[in-house]
Amino acid sequence: MTARGIIAALALLPALALGCRSAAAETAVERGAYLVRAGGCIACHTEKGGDPLAGGRPLETPFGTFYSPNITADPATGIGTWSDDDFARALHEGVRPDGARYFPVFPYTSYTLITRDDALAIKAYLFSLPPVVKARRDHDVPFPFSWRLTQRGWRMLFFSPETFTHDPAKSAEWNRGAYLVRGLAHCGECHTPRNIFGAVDEDMFLGGTADGPEGELAPNITPHATGIGDWSDEELLELLATGTKPDFDNVQGTMGEAVADGLSHLTDADRRAIVTYIRSVPPVDNVAKRAD
C-alpha cells in the first residue's frame, strides 16, 4: 500500500469506530426495549391515561398505597442524571443514588438477579425515549411503614443481593426460564404469599395469594392440581401470548396488563422457557381465595 493509501485508511478509522459505537448503542437500545417489556416496567410505571413510564401509578398494598416514580430521562423529575452505576445499584441493591433504600414494593428483591449488561441495556432504552416532566407523588403510607430507616432491619432479615447463577445440570431453556421467572419478569412478587412483614414466603413460591397486587387474587401457578397442574404446555403458552385461559375466558386486571404490555411481546422461545421453568418448581397445594 502506498503512503497515500495508508494515510487515507487511517483517516477512515475514526468514522469506522464511530459507526461501531453507534451500532453497539443501537443494539443495546433495541435489547433494552425488549427487556423493559419482559420486566413489566410499562404497566407499573405508567399512570392510567398518563405518559408511558412517567410514573404516578398507584399500587395498593396492606401497608398503604405506593406511587411509582418517573423513570424517563428527565433530569429534574426522572432519572436523567443517573449514572450507569446508579441505575445498576437501584436494580441490584434497591438503593437510590442518594443512598436511601427503596421500599420492596419496587421488586429489587427479584431484579437483583438481572445481569449488569441487561440492566444497562434497559437504561439505554429509557434514555433513548423523550423525557417527561412529572414530579414524583408522595406515597400514602402510614408510620412506621413510611419510614425508610426501617428498611435497614427488613433488608437484614429478608434481602441479600445476588446474581443469577446458571445451573449446569439444567438445560439452557430451563436456565433462561429461571432467569425470567425469578428475576426479570419477577413472577413470584405477585404470585407468592407474603409474611406479616411483607416478605415473599419462599416455601410457597408461586403458590398464589388472595392479597396480590392492588388487592387482586393472584392464582397458584405451580404444577399442582390446585394450580396449573392440569394445564397443557400449549394452554400455558396461549395464556402468556394472548391472555386466554383454557376455559376461553381472558385474564383481567394487573395480569391482563402484564400480558398486554409485556408477556405478549416476548419471543416464543422465551415464553416456552417460562413454561419449562414453572413446570419444574415444587408443587404447592393452595387455593387462593378472596375474603369477599
ZISULJO-V162183 format. One record per residue. N is the residue number from 1. RES is the residue in three letters. PSI is psi in radians with two decimals (999 if undefined). NEAR is the number of other C-alpha atoms within 10 Angstrom. Layout:
BEGIN
N | RES | PSI | NEAR
N | RES | PSI | NEAR
END
This chain:
BEGIN
1 | MET | 2.41 | 6
2 | THR | 2.88 | 7
3 | ALA | -0.68 | 8
4 | ARG | -0.69 | 9
5 | GLY | -0.68 | 10
6 | ILE | -0.75 | 10
7 | ILE | -0.71 | 11
8 | ALA | -0.72 | 11
9 | ALA | -0.72 | 10
10 | LEU | -0.60 | 11
11 | ALA | -0.46 | 11
12 | LEU | -0.31 | 10
13 | LEU | -0.80 | 11
14 | PRO | -0.69 | 10
15 | ALA | -0.69 | 11
16 | LEU | -0.73 | 11
17 | ALA | -0.74 | 11
18 | LEU | -0.70 | 11
19 | GLY | -0.71 | 12
20 | CYS | -0.76 | 12
21 | ARG | -0.71 | 12
22 | SER | -0.74 | 12
23 | ALA | -0.70 | 12
24 | ALA | -0.72 | 12
25 | ALA | -0.71 | 16
26 | GLU | -0.71 | 16
27 | THR | -0.75 | 15
28 | ALA | -0.72 | 20
29 | VAL | -0.79 | 22
30 | GLU | -0.73 | 16
31 | ARG | -0.68 | 17
32 | GLY | -0.65 | 23
33 | ALA | -0.71 | 19
34 | TYR | -0.74 | 18
35 | LEU | -0.60 | 22
36 | VAL | -0.71 | 22
37 | ARG | -0.82 | 23
38 | ALA | -0.54 | 25
39 | GLY | -0.05 | 24
40 | GLY | 0.40 | 21
41 | CYS | -0.61 | 21
42 | ILE | -0.87 | 20
43 | ALA | -0.77 | 23
44 | CYS | -0.57 | 23
45 | HIS | 0.35 | 23
46 | THR | 2.07 | 21
47 | GLU | 2.59 | 19
48 | LYS | 2.10 | 12
49 | GLY | 0.06 | 6
50 | GLY | 3.14 | 13
51 | ASP | 2.41 | 17
52 | PRO | 2.29 | 19
53 | LEU | 0.19 | 25
54 | ALA | 0.05 | 27
55 | GLY | -3.01 | 28
56 | GLY | -0.02 | 24
57 | ARG | 2.16 | 21
58 | PRO | 2.46 | 20
59 | LEU | 1.89 | 16
60 | GLU | 2.33 | 19
61 | THR | 2.94 | 16
62 | PRO | -0.23 | 13
63 | PHE | -0.05 | 16
64 | GLY | -3.05 | 15
65 | THR | 2.16 | 18
66 | PHE | 2.60 | 21
67 | TYR | 2.26 | 20
68 | SER | 2.56 | 23
69 | PRO | 2.89 | 23
70 | ASN | 2.10 | 27
71 | ILE | 0.43 | 24
72 | THR | 3.03 | 27
73 | ALA | 0.39 | 25
74 | ASP | 2.22 | 20
75 | PRO | -0.40 | 13
76 | ALA | -0.72 | 13
77 | THR | -0.10 | 19
78 | GLY | -2.45 | 22
79 | ILE | 0.41 | 21
80 | GLY | -0.37 | 16
81 | THR | 0.02 | 13
82 | TRP | 2.43 | 15
83 | SER | 3.00 | 13
84 | ASP | -0.72 | 14
85 | ASP | -0.66 | 12
86 | ASP | -0.81 | 16
87 | PHE | -0.80 | 21
88 | ALA | -0.67 | 25
89 | ARG | -0.66 | 19
90 | ALA | -0.79 | 20
91 | LEU | -0.72 | 24
92 | HIS | -0.52 | 23
93 | GLU | -0.16 | 20
94 | GLY | 0.62 | 25
95 | VAL | 2.32 | 18
96 | ARG | 2.87 | 16
97 | PRO | -0.50 | 16
98 | ASP | 0.07 | 7
99 | GLY | -0.19 | 11
100 | ALA | 2.65 | 13
101 | ARG | 2.35 | 18
102 | TYR | 2.62 | 17
103 | PHE | 2.56 | 19
104 | PRO | 0.08 | 17
105 | VAL | -0.48 | 19
106 | PHE | 2.06 | 17
107 | PRO | 0.89 | 20
108 | TYR | -0.37 | 24
109 | THR | -0.36 | 25
110 | SER | -0.73 | 27
111 | TYR | -0.32 | 28
112 | THR | -0.41 | 26
113 | LEU | -0.24 | 21
114 | ILE | 2.44 | 22
115 | THR | 2.71 | 19
116 | ARG | -0.67 | 18
117 | ASP | -0.74 | 12
118 | ASP | -0.70 | 17
119 | ALA | -0.77 | 24
120 | LEU | -0.47 | 20
121 | ALA | -0.70 | 25
122 | ILE | -0.79 | 26
123 | LYS | -0.74 | 26
124 | ALA | -0.71 | 22
125 | TYR | -0.81 | 23
126 | LEU | -0.65 | 21
127 | PHE | -0.19 | 17
128 | SER | -0.21 | 17
129 | LEU | 2.74 | 14
130 | PRO | 2.28 | 10
131 | PRO | 2.57 | 22
132 | VAL | 2.27 | 20
133 | VAL | 1.93 | 16
134 | LYS | 1.98 | 19
135 | ALA | 2.62 | 15
136 | ARG | 2.43 | 15
137 | ARG | 2.36 | 15
138 | ASP | 2.47 | 12
139 | HIS | 2.59 | 15
140 | ASP | 1.33 | 14
141 | VAL | 2.20 | 16
142 | PRO | 2.76 | 11
143 | PHE | 2.47 | 9
144 | PRO | 0.02 | 10
145 | PHE | -0.37 | 14
146 | SER | -0.16 | 16
147 | TRP | 1.95 | 11
148 | ARG | -0.43 | 12
149 | LEU | -0.48 | 12
150 | THR | -0.30 | 13
151 | GLN | -0.40 | 17
152 | ARG | -0.88 | 12
153 | GLY | -0.71 | 10
154 | TRP | -0.78 | 15
155 | ARG | -0.64 | 18
156 | MET | -0.60 | 9
157 | LEU | -0.63 | 11
158 | PHE | 0.03 | 13
159 | PHE | 2.34 | 18
160 | SER | 2.01 | 11
161 | PRO | 2.42 | 15
162 | GLU | 2.89 | 15
163 | THR | 2.71 | 15
164 | PHE | 2.33 | 16
165 | THR | 2.11 | 10
166 | HIS | 2.30 | 14
167 | ASP | 1.88 | 11
168 | PRO | -0.29 | 8
169 | ALA | -0.17 | 8
170 | LYS | 2.87 | 9
171 | SER | 2.85 | 13
172 | ALA | -0.64 | 13
173 | GLU | -0.77 | 17
174 | TRP | -0.78 | 22
175 | ASN | -0.69 | 21
176 | ARG | -0.73 | 19
177 | GLY | -0.71 | 24
178 | ALA | -0.72 | 26
179 | TYR | -0.74 | 25
180 | LEU | -0.89 | 25
181 | VAL | -0.81 | 23
182 | ARG | -0.45 | 23
183 | GLY | -1.58 | 24
184 | LEU | -0.87 | 27
185 | ALA | -0.20 | 27
186 | HIS | 0.86 | 22
187 | CYS | -0.61 | 19
188 | GLY | -0.41 | 22
189 | GLU | -0.55 | 25
190 | CYS | -0.62 | 24
191 | HIS | 0.21 | 26
192 | THR | 2.35 | 26
193 | PRO | 2.72 | 26
194 | ARG | 2.71 | 18
195 | ASN | -3.07 | 10
196 | ILE | -0.27 | 8
197 | PHE | 0.03 | 11
198 | GLY | 0.20 | 15
199 | ALA | 2.52 | 19
200 | VAL | 2.36 | 20
201 | ASP | 1.73 | 16
202 | GLU | -0.43 | 13
203 | ASP | -0.29 | 11
204 | MET | 0.49 | 21
205 | PHE | 2.13 | 23
206 | LEU | 0.25 | 31
207 | GLY | 0.00 | 29
208 | GLY | 2.67 | 27
209 | THR | 2.54 | 24
210 | ALA | -0.27 | 19
211 | ASP | 0.98 | 22
212 | GLY | -2.97 | 23
213 | PRO | 2.36 | 20
214 | GLU | 0.52 | 15
215 | GLY | 0.19 | 14
216 | GLU | 2.71 | 17
217 | LEU | 2.24 | 21
218 | ALA | 1.99 | 23
219 | PRO | 2.82 | 22
220 | ASN | 2.15 | 28
221 | ILE | 0.49 | 26
222 | THR | 2.85 | 25
223 | PRO | 0.92 | 21
224 | HIS | 2.80 | 19
225 | ALA | -0.49 | 16
226 | THR | -0.04 | 19
227 | GLY | -2.09 | 21
228 | ILE | 0.43 | 19
229 | GLY | -0.52 | 14
230 | ASP | 0.17 | 11
231 | TRP | 2.50 | 14
232 | SER | 2.83 | 12
233 | ASP | -0.71 | 14
234 | GLU | -0.61 | 12
235 | GLU | -0.69 | 16
236 | LEU | -0.75 | 21
237 | LEU | -0.67 | 20
238 | GLU | -0.71 | 16
239 | LEU | -0.78 | 22
240 | LEU | -0.56 | 27
241 | ALA | -0.62 | 19
242 | THR | -0.24 | 16
243 | GLY | 0.15 | 23
244 | THR | 2.23 | 19
245 | LYS | 2.90 | 16
246 | PRO | -0.48 | 14
247 | ASP | 0.16 | 7
248 | PHE | 0.09 | 9
249 | ASP | 2.85 | 10
250 | ASN | 2.56 | 13
251 | VAL | 2.59 | 17
252 | GLN | -3.12 | 13
253 | GLY | -2.48 | 11
254 | THR | -0.55 | 18
255 | MET | -0.62 | 21
256 | GLY | -0.69 | 19
257 | GLU | -0.69 | 18
258 | ALA | -0.65 | 24
259 | VAL | -0.88 | 24
260 | ALA | -0.74 | 18
261 | ASP | -0.27 | 18
262 | GLY | -1.27 | 24
263 | LEU | -0.60 | 25
264 | SER | -0.29 | 21
265 | HIS | -0.07 | 17
266 | LEU | 2.83 | 17
267 | THR | 2.76 | 13
268 | ASP | -0.65 | 14
269 | ALA | -0.72 | 12
270 | ASP | -0.68 | 17
271 | ARG | -0.66 | 22
272 | ARG | -0.62 | 21
273 | ALA | -0.69 | 24
274 | ILE | -0.81 | 26
275 | VAL | -0.76 | 22
276 | THR | -0.77 | 19
277 | TYR | -0.81 | 19
278 | ILE | -0.64 | 21
279 | ARG | -0.41 | 18
280 | SER | -0.19 | 12
281 | VAL | 2.68 | 15
282 | PRO | 2.30 | 15
283 | PRO | 2.45 | 22
284 | VAL | 2.22 | 20
285 | ASP | 1.73 | 16
286 | ASN | 2.16 | 19
287 | VAL | 1.84 | 15
288 | ALA | 2.21 | 20
289 | LYS | 2.39 | 13
290 | ARG | 2.57 | 13
291 | ALA | -0.51 | 7
292 | ASP | 999 | 3
END
